[in-house]
Each structure stands twice: as structure tokens, then as C-alpha cells.
Amino acid sequence: MENKEFLADRIRTMEYHLNMGPQHPATHGVMRMILTLDGEEIKDVEPVLGYIHRSIEKMCERDTYKQIIHLTDRLDYLSAHMNGEAVALLVEKALGIEVSDRIRVIRTMIAELTRIASHLLWWGVMGMDTGALTTFMYAFRDREMINDIFEETCGARLTMNYNVIGGVRYDLHENFQKRVKEFIKHMKKKLPEFDRLLSDNVIFRKRTEGVGYISKEDAIAHGLNGPTGRGSGFSCDIRKIHPYSAYDMVEFDEILLNGGDSFSRYKVRILEMWESLRILEQLVDKIPEGEYRMKTKAVIKLPVGEHLQRVETARGDFGVYVISDGGKTPYRLKFRSPGFANLHGLNAMTKGEKIADLVVNFSTIDVVVPDIDR
């Protein structure tokens, strides 16, 4: 009996705090988390932001509406095109500018290519976060095809600054349709490889299934959105709820899984790549003729009042909210970033789990820190 009490006293753990970041490779950027631990068990996760804050919203209140689009590329840089599209759509809606069907289709096709490129980078890094280094090489091999299309279209590969108020900066390159078709054919062969390599890997499944569970009700309560929310069965796809650009011209499914765990959030993004390919297939041979850029005034002023536009980026619901006093710059501007909302669910997902599980959960949220730390 005395020996048992002695051993119990020796192995009793004590609560302590551990800094993870701001330079930890698993935080996917310059972000710090303070972990409260009881032995190896996580009791609390407190994100500490501000390490890469650049006051972009305040900068936007200094710039004209045409200049703001450039700054949105630097938020979630893996959804640069969709961020800029949100600002362009907001101004066009406020001013009653009707863009051509060609512009709507071009924006949608570039957006879905951007979504696949983002999901590919996430998949490669998700594999690395769980110890599978090969995924990074495979993902970047395929993502390079998209970046080449972007470079040929607008001269940039990541922060493209392709949207302008009234359309897009350049018309499509003559090779665009050919290269998109080649990419669709290529990815249809490679996505099943992704499943064989990682999705169906027994070690990966044990690391993700039942880990980081969050219910649909808690997902809604914490404001989760995008693939993170849809992994818990929460229907929140802005492309379906409030269609914009050419999303009312195509058929696609909103991917909803009810598992609520890290594997469900992982699987949503894999299936979303299939849906993006499906959207591209429907549009690639039906790009309308017409203007790729509508004429607008040199100085744009929005009507006095409040204006809002939401789009579905690779990480979820991205909103732009503007209060206008009738001038050429916003009186107030607010970006509603999907990553900031999704980060709120990390603590609920991770309590009672281990640090290695935190890395997995954090990866399935698909965080881009500048999207959070604006």
C-alpha cells in the first residue's frame, strides 16, 4: 500500500504552460499559442496574435477603391483572387455596374483554379504535419500547372491582382482553354493517387479519425465556416447561399460530412477539388465572347451608406464591409476573414488531446496567418 501511494505521488503531474511558436514550423506562419498542459494532456489553447499585423484595414481607409484590391492579395495570399473579387463585386453592386458574362465566367474559373491550388498546398503540408514528406512533392508538382496558367494569364503566380473594378486586368491568353483542359485531365488521374498515398494510409487515419471532434452545434456556435465548418455538417458555402459571378450558371455539390473530426475536415477538401474540376469542365468550352473589362470612372465614389459583399474563398466565408461617406476612400472598412473565425474552434477541438493532435487539428483548419492577423 505504501509503495502504491509512493508511486502515485511520483507520477502525479502538474499544470504548466508551454509556448508553441511564434516561430514553430507547425503554426504555418508567425503565430504563437500558449498551451496549458497537465502532463501531456492539453487543457487550454490560447492563440496570441499580432506578430504579423500590418494594419491593412486602416490602410484601405486611406486608399481608393481601385487600390484596395492590391492589398487584399496580402491577406489570405492563397485565396488572393477571391479576396480581390469580393472588393470588385462590392463596388460594382454599389454602383450598379453590370459586368459581361465573359467577366463572370473568367472570374469563376480563376477562382476555382485558385481553390484547387490552395487545397493542393494544404494537402502537401497536411501530410508533412503528420510525417508524410512525399505529399509535399506531389502537391507542388500538380500545383505548378495552375501557377503556370496564372503566370501566362496575368504575369503573376500567387498575389495576382487580376481583378479590377468592372472586370479583370487582362483578357485570357490564347492557351488558357487548352492548358485548363490538360490540367483537368491530369488532376482526375492524380486525386485517386492522393487517396492511395494519404487518405487510405492506416497511420494517417489513426492520426485523424476521432481526433479534434467538434459537433455541428459547436461549429455554428464558434463561427466555423468553409471546409472546417462543413466537416461538421454545417451548410455554409457562400457560392450556394448567395451565388455570385458565374456560380448560378453551373451545377456543383456542397460537400458536407458529419464526422466533425480532423479526417472529415481533411476529406471535405479532397472532395471539393473534385467539385472545382466539375465547375471548370462546365465552363471551359463555354466562355462567352464580350468585354473582359467594363469602362469605369477614373475616380470612383460609393453612395453614402453601408455596403457588404461575401465570397467563398478556399478557407471559407470572406466578407468585405464598407461604410461610405460618399468620398473616394472608405470611411470605415472591415474584412471578415474565415481563418480568424475558424481559429476560435481550435481550443474546443483540442481540449483533452495531446500536442501531436493539436498539430493535426491546426492543420485541418488550414490556417494562413496573414488572413487572421490583418
N, C-alpha and C positions, 0 to 999 in steps of 0.2 A: 504494500500500500504506500509506504514511504517512497519507494522507488518511482511509482506512478506519479505521485504528486511532484517529485523532484523533476521528472521528465516533462510533465505538463508545464511546470514553471520555466524550464529551459527553452521549450519550443514556443512559448507564448509570444505572439507578435505584437508590435507596437505601431501605432499610426504615424506615418511620416509623409513628407511632401517631396516630390521629385519634379524637377524641371525637364520637360521634353521640348527641345527647341530653345531659342528660335532658329538654330542652325542644324536641326536634326533632319537627315535626309527624308524621313518618313512623313514630315509635315508638309512636303510638297511646296515649300516656299518659306519665306521668313515669317514664321508664326510660332508662338510659344504656348505650351499647355502646361498648367500646374496640375499634377496628378496627386491626389490624396490616396495613399495606399495603406492597406492593412496586410502586411506581408507582401504577397504577390497579387492580392486582390484589389482592384480599383474601387474606391469608394466615391470618388468625385473627380470630374474633369472640368477644369476651368480654363477656357481659351483666353489668352491675353493678346489683344490686337494692338495695332499701331506701329509695328516695325517697318511697314512699307507704305504708310499712309501718305498720300500726295495732294490731298485737298482738291480732288478732281471736280467734285460738285461745286465748290466755291469758284474754281477756275472757269467752269461752264457759265457761271453768272457774270463773268467778265467778258466772255467771248460771244460772237454772233452765232446764230443757229447753224450756219454753214460750218463754222469752225468746231462746234461741239462734237460733230461726228468723228473727227480725228481723235478726240480724247477718249471716246468710248472704246476704241480699239485697245486701249491700255487697261481696261477693266478686266473682264474675262477674255484674255487675249486668244483663247481657243474658240471663242464664240464672237470674234471681232465683227464679222459680217452681220450677224443678227443684232448685235448691240447697236451698230450704226443704222440698221434698218429700222429699229424702234424709233430713233430720233427723226429719221426721214419721214416715217409714217405719221408720227405725231404732228409735224409741221404741215405735211400735206393735208391731213384731216382738218387741222385748224383753219387752213387757208382755202379748203375746198378744191385742192388740186387733184384732178383725176389723171392718174398715170395710165399709160397704154398697157394692154395685155402682155406685150413683149417684156416690158419692165417687170411686171408682176411675176412672169414665168422665170425670167433671169434671176431675180432676187430669190425665188423659192429654190431653184436648182443650186445656186451658190450656197444657200443656207443649208440644204441637205448634204451637200458635199462637205461643208464645214462641220456639220453634226457628225458625219462618219469620221472625218479626220480627228475630231476631238475624242470620239469614243475609241478610236484606234490607239491614240496616245494613252488614254486612260487604261485600256486593256493591257498594253505593254507594261505600264508602270504597276498596275494591279498585280500582274504576275511577279514582277520584281519584289513587290512588298510582301509576297508570300513565298519568296525564294526561288521563283522560276525565271531565270535570267533570259532564257531563249525567247520569251514572249516579246521582249523589248525589240529584238532584232526583227522578228516577224512583223510586228505592228508598224515599225518605221519603214520597212520595205514597202508595205502597201500604202501607207500614208504619203509617201513620196510621190506617188502617182497623182494624188489630189493636189499636192503643193505645186507640182509641175503645171497642172491645169490652171491653178490660180495665177502663177507667175506669167503664164502666156496670156492670160485674160487681162490682168491689171498691173503686172510688173512686181507684185509683192506676193509673199508666200504665207504670211501669218497675220500681221496687222495690215490689212489690205486697203482700208479707207476707200472701199469700192462704191459704197452708197453715196449719193448726193441727194439733196432735196429736189424732187422731181424726176428721179431715175437712178441710173448708175453712171459711173465716171466714163467708162469705155464700153463700146459695143463688144459682143462676143467675138473671139478670134475664130477664124475660118476652120481651125482644127477642133473647136470646142466639142461639137457633137460626136465626132469620131473618137476623141480621147475619152469622153464620158462613157460611150458605149463600150470601149475597151476596158475601162475601169469596172463597169458593172459586171461584165463577163468575168473579169479577174476576181472580183470580190465574192461572187457567187461560188467560186471554187475554194476560196480561202476561208470563208466563215466556217464551213464544216471542219476545216483544219484546226481552227481556234477551239472548237468544241473537243476535238480529239486530244489536243495538246493540253488544254487547261480545264475547260468546263467539266469534262468527264474524268479528270485526274483524281484519283482517290484521296491523295494528300490534300489537294486544293479543296475538295468537297468537305473533308473533315475540318478544314480551317474556316469554312464559310457557312456551312449548313447549321442552323440553330444558333449562330453567333450574331450578336448585335441585333437582337429582335426588338422591333417596335411595332405596336399594333396600329391599325388604321386610325383608331380614335386618337391615340397619342401622336401619330404622324400629323393629323389635322391640327391638334392642339398646339404642337410645336411649330406649325407653319411649314412643314416639309413640302417640297414641290419637286417637279421634274421627275427623272427616273428614281430619285431617292424616295419620293412620296408614292410613286406608282408601284414600287416594290412592296408597299404595304397595302396595295389595293385602292389607293386614293386617286380618283379620276381628276386630273388637274392639267391636262395638256391644252395649252392656250390655242394651239392650232385647231383643236376641235371645239373648244368652248367659245372662242372669239376668232373665227377664221380671218386671216389677213393675207395679203399678196395673192398667191395662186392656190392656197390650200383648199378653197372651195371648188377647185377645178379637178381635184384628184381624189382617189379613194385610198385610204390607208387606215390601219387599225391603231388605236391607242393601246399600248402594251400595259396590261395590269396583271400583277401577280400578287397573291395573297399571303406569301410566306412571311413577309416582314423581316426577314433576316438578311445577312450580308450576301448570301447566294442569290436571293431574289433580286436584290438591287443590282447585282452583277448581271444576272440573266436578262433583266429588263433592257440593259444597254446593248447586249448582244442581239436581242430580238429587234430593237429599234434600228439597228443597222440594216437589217433585212427590210424594214418598212421604208427606210430612206432610199434604198435601192429601188423599191417598188414605186416610190414617188418619182424618182429620176427616170425610170423606164417609161412612165406615163407621159412625161413632158419632153423627153429628149428629141422625139421626132415631131413634136407639135409646138415648137417655138414660133409664136406668131411674128409676122412682119410688123413693122412700125417703128416708132421712135424709141430710142433707148434712153433719151433724156429730154424732159419737157422744159420749155423755157420758163424761167422764173425771174423775179425782180432781183436786181443787184443787191438791194438791201431788203431783207425780209423782216417784217414785224408781225408778231402774232396778235390776234384780237385779245383785248383785256379779258382776263378770267383764268380759269383752271383748265389744264389740258393733260390728258393721260393716254399713254399707249403701252400695251403689253405685247410681248412676243415670247415664243418658246425657244430658248437657247439650248445648247447641249446640256446645261446643268439645270434648266427649269425656267420658271416664270421671271422674266426680266421686265421691269416696268420703268417708264420714264414719266415723271410727274413735273409739270411746269406751271408756275404761276406767272402770268404775263401782265405787265402794266402798260402794254402797248408799245414798248420800246424794241430796239433791235437786239437786245440781250434779255435773257430771262430775269425776272425779279427774284424768283427762287426756283431752284431745280433740285430734284431728288431722284436718285436711282434706286430702285428696289431690286437688289441683286439676289439671285437664287441661292448662291453659296452662303451668304450671311444667314439666311433663314434656315438652310439645311444644317448649318453648324449648331443650331440650337438643339437639335435632336441627338447630338453626339453623346452627351452625358447620359441621357435616358437609355441609349443603346448599349452603353459600355459598363454601367454600374454592375459590380459583381463579377466582372470578367478580368482577364489578365492583360498585361501591357501588349503582348503579341496580338491579342484580339482587338485592342484599340487601334493598332496599325491597320488591321484588316477593315474595321468599321470606318475608319477615317478615309481609307482608300475607296470604299464603296460609296461614300458621299461625293467623291470626285471633286475635291476642293481645288480651286485656283485662288490663291491668296489675294492677289490684287482685286478680285471680284468682291472679296469680303472687306478688305482694308482699303477703302477708296480714298 
